[in-house]
Amino acid sequence: MDLQTLTTFFMWCTIINGGMLILWAAFCVFAPDLVYRTQSKWFPIPRETFNVVIYSFLGLFKIVFLVFNIVPYVALLIVG
């Protein structure tokens, strides 16, 4: 695998995962009641606990996105 292929791979990983992060954050900000109603049908959970869990997962996904997508992509751009 050459450097150009690896850079392209991480570019598309960054775009796809960044889109998922933005979409998920938009749902949590603009339609929190819809997200809660949908999830509470599957998992009965109090609203306060749900808020903590959903924002914790959102924060964790953001950290994983930065560490495993953005950082390698920027490093490959610098090396290449």
Phi, psi and omega in degrees: 000126181270172185295322181294318179295317179295320178296317178296320178301310181291332176296313180290326174298318179295317180295313183293311180291326175295321176296318177296319179296317179294317179297314180296316179296321179296318177298318182291330181275314188265341180220055183294328179292321177297316179296316180295315180298318180296314183285328182288345173290327181270320183233107178290113185213141178295153184299319181296318178294320179299316179300317179296315182294313185293320179285332173293315177295323177296317177294319178296317179297323178296318178294315179297321178299315179295314186288318188259355179237302185292310184298311178297324180295315179295320178297319177293325176294321180292316181292319184284000000 
